[in-house]
Amino acid sequence: MSVLVLAEHDNKDLKDATLAAVTAAGELGGEVHLLVAGAGSASVASQAAAVAGVHKVLHADDAAYAHALPENLAPLIAGLMAGYDAFVAPATSRGKNVAPRVAAHLDVAQISDILSVVSADTFTRPIYAGNAIATVKSSDAKKVITVRGTAFAKAATSGGSASIEAVAAAAASDKASFEGAELTASARPELTAAKIIVSGGRALGSSEKFHEYIDPLADKLGAAVGASRAAVDAGYAPNDYQVGQTGKIVAPELYMAIGISGAIQHLAGMKDSKIIVAINKDEEAPIFQVADLGLVGDLFSLVPELTGKL
């Protein structure tokens, strides 16, 4: 079996999500090839070639791929799939945009958000917001798979010696074009890559209170800031802070849930964290069922006290 993996990058650096996808692809058996599609992305191709477990890097360098529009990436990947048995992408925003289109081009069913590889055609994946794990078997000749990054170890970024092969760009789509992007700049770590995350919930009561109590603690710990969907929907925090099934899936070394009750969709996004600390005045809150350490009490007094002692 030969597997093509989509590299997640910003035309400068290879993203960690790719490394977990490479590990998953390796468990399918056979050779793993990494596709780097971008513009001015030679440095990414070089980084990709050094990843352990990668046998070849396919480098498509063209202006059409500068912003990773899925309308342009999908035809490129579908054309390359004539030589591969499976396509694997990280279950990120980019992967979730591209993979369904590739599956449609190939006329196969996508296997989404896998947690483990049982065999070359059998996988486990979460259902019902992670409350149950389904084992699924695909009979399609070619597999299209997205990988939950928190479920697989990251491949080493050194030790590999893959060859780099240039591939021609496919015809660019005339139905979509890149108009611009509004990016949030932050000195804090990226949420999905952070080792420590401090998340706030609806119990904080307002955007002002959210930042007054959460930000100082996160700064003391060098942590990223997250939020529950309820806090985001209430306008306390921006959308890119959201952790959960409909937000970002994270698995840091330490996750602090402050004023978060622990709705199913939130737990689905953070329950794989190594250590979970919860602060909530409701001792019956579901968050305490997954927490390693729980503190029952008023967050408005406990959080400043904790911050002051760090």
SULVEN-V239033 format. One line per field, one symbol per residue. phi: phi as a letter, one per 40 degrees, with the letter a starting at -180 (. if undefined). A space follows every 50 residues. Layout:
phi: ???
This chain:
phi: .bbbbcccabgbbccddcccccccccccggcbbbcbbabgbccccccccc ccgccabcbbbadcbdbfcccccdcccdccccbbcabbbccbdcccccdc ccdcccfbccbcfcbabcacbbabacbffgcabcbbbbbccbbbbbbccc cbcccccbhcaccbbcbccccccbbaacbiabbccaccccdcbccbbbbb bcccgacccdccbccccccccgbcbbacccccccgcacccccbidcbbcb accbbbbbgbchcdccdccbccccbbbbbacccccddccbccbbbciccc bccccccccc
